[in-house]
């Protein structure tokens, strides 16, 4: 240990300058502790020891440069090469056999540009820039905002970012780990050696930072942490990483998000002015990994770029206004469908790069299709590369499992009361809207966030400060989420999957609501499927299943979901749920879809439902596209297409979705015949549609229904039409209203109701002058 004595001489003359060793550190502590801490990779302030330090040598100014170069062999020499015309080199002294070097350069009052040079005995040379020659880049203001949880673009500060300092390119790394004793950046560039690039702790809040020169895009990296708590050691992926290795590998990868050239300016300009509540929204929900696969190549996934070539045209042809992707944030386990995320800032690398995903969003926008992401702030994966027990402490999650763990799901729960955690999630939401031009977020499992006793028995949860079961911190978080997304990105939408009767989910925060634009109508979905799965002979006893939803249809702004959750876990595919023989199954499904599109609320259908997938959804395989070789499936797909195009072309079907003025019952009492009839109205109440539903396999002839005005009514949709696979029973295109009062209306129609079908009748415009006679077109 004789090298300790050598170190005493220069330290005795050290004076305090930026980057210098703190003179408060004793000579003995430096000799016996500082260097050893660097070598053992336990030093929390490496800039105090490593890098350049201005000092005095025998009364004259001098420069001390120290470096830890464990990659140098035992016989290797090291030098500092000053970046001047002479390229003069100053040999460094090896102060420890592990590779700790030091040089004192006399007569230096400024720190020059320099290289560290390792010279092996075979004369091979390695020239390195010294990371400890670069000042930290985060400002005190940055650190303050990050600590207060008010940096709404924290992803621009934390994580790995390409930077250029004085003409030197590299990557600046920053991570939050307040309970770490030491954090190092490890990667291919340092042979995953945690001793090589220890980071500097910037503040009491626990932000660590280091600029590493001469590395760039494509570098794999992680953070190696030693905890203050028991010396726990772990290697973590970057919480703010923009992309990562393909699972099961888990390293983050440096990426440049500033290179993609967007081509969707027209879409983005229109989006900022859009008012979603009175617009048509028909959502095609899909899982990117199982929409289509490539059987010729072992059933591999389609890439984002391949999806960009195929998906927009398909969705546009079917008439959908939006696609909604099941979570695409990085996740290790395919079987979680993305609902156990590990990378809240990284589109999964299964399908390509971040710019490949941008190309998919761009292509959809250019086709006039909006993009909604299923976003998961309610829980996260326990996998070690992710956030759980991040720095040897419960950093992102609650420490008490009664608050911090979903036992049923095997996932962790975020601590929404911690500033940095809230900021991490809020910035993630804004990140997708900003960097990826996403048009909306569907927030998963909101009920699990709102209730402290969600899926817990007595004694398994902790009440809030008032003794209640409401998660006050999560409520505040959700409100802030909706305020910020709408503030920064007008025209985007947020949707809550919320399965309870929590009030005002889709009402503004300034009136006490949670601030979402929409809520999934789970009650409607359960009642609807319960009704349609029953044999028609028993439907007379279940009429309330399809009428009860109108008791609360306008208490929230609803989306009507027939989602992925309804076609998994032995629940069967939608087509297979329907009773009867094959013909009746298809007829029932068409009637279900038509009733759904007539019911107030925006629409959502999971992939495969549009052509009648027989098997329930399997995330491991492609949809059964071969079914489209068969006529019944072709005709069902045609029906969904025509239904969507009718929906988007008729304001009465979407313009007043959130108010009674857009809906009026004609008759909901005819349970014996399983018939319901209602009107849908546009903002202009003269613009209306009549929906008549016969949910039995028996045709009804001369079925009289009251209508609000006389004239001719065109049959603009008949789910029993032959072109859709039906029996072609109908009304020959139009019916003339008669001046026979019925159902509290002055006129009425005598209709033919086809079996297991829905018809839509549209009154023709009245002649100018108000004669009440129809204009036949």
Buried (B, 14 or more C-beta within 10 A) or exposed (E): EEBBEEBEEBBEBBEEEEBBBEEEBEBEEBBBBBBBBBBEBBBBBBBBBBBBBBBEBEEEBBBBBBBBBBBBEEEBBBBBBBEEEEEEBBEBBBBBEBBBBBBBBEEBEEBEBBBBBBBEEEEEEBEBBBBBBBEBBBEEEBBEBBBEBEBBBBBBBBBBBBBEBEEBEBBBBBBBBBBBBBBBBBBEBBEBBBBBBBBBBBBEBBBBBBBBBEBBEEBBBBBBBBBBEEEBBBBBBBBBBBBBBEBEEBBBBBBBBEEBEBEBEEBBEEBEEBEBBBBBBBBBBBBBBBBBBEEEEEEEBBBBBBBBEEBBEBBBEBBBBBBBBBBBBBBBBBEBBBBBBBBBBBBBBBBBBBBBBBBBBBBBBBBEBBBBBBBBBBBBBBBBBBBBBBBBBBBBBBEEBBBBBBEEBEBBBBBBBBEBBBBBBBBBBBBBBBBBBBBBBBBBBBBBBBBBBBEBEEEEBEEEEEEEBBBBBBBBBBBBBBBBBBEBBEBBBBBBBBBEEBEBBBBBBEEEBBBBBBBBBBBBBEBBBEBBBBEBEEBBEBBEBBBBBBEEBBBBBBBBBBBBBBBBEEBBBBBBBBBBEEBBBBBBBBBBBBBBBBBBBBBBBBBBBBBBBBBBBEBEEBBBBEBBEEEBBBBBBBBBBBBBBBBBEBBBBBBBBBEEEBBBEBBBEBBEBBBBBBBBBBEEBEBBBBBBBBBBBEBBEEBEBBBBBBBBBBBBBBBBBEEBBBBEBBBEEBBBBBEEEBBEBBBBBBBBBBBBBBBBBBBBEBEEEEEEBBEEE
